Amino acid sequence: MVQTNLTYEELVEHIYEVTEIDRNLFDIELTYKITTMVEIEPIAIKNSRDIVSFFTWQERDLVPLCVGLIKKMENMLIKDK
């Protein structure tokens, strides 16, 4: 169970630790999708205010937290021709 008073940075750190995702290889993207009468896109979590909104929805309905992985580009050099 995750504490509901975490900041965005604390939640991201917690996810890296629990999942053992290598932060040197991947950034993580957090989203959640609420159930409404109209189909809507997943909602991105980008800051601590978004975390509060997510946990508010969690109190009403069991909304899953989705964690996406974005592979980091290592030392990518673009050469001009």
Secondary structure, 3 states (H helix, E strand, C coil): CCCCCCCHHHHHHHHHHHHCCCCCCEEEEEEECCCCCCCCCCEEECCHHHHHHHHHHHHHCCCCEEEEEEECCCCCCCCCC
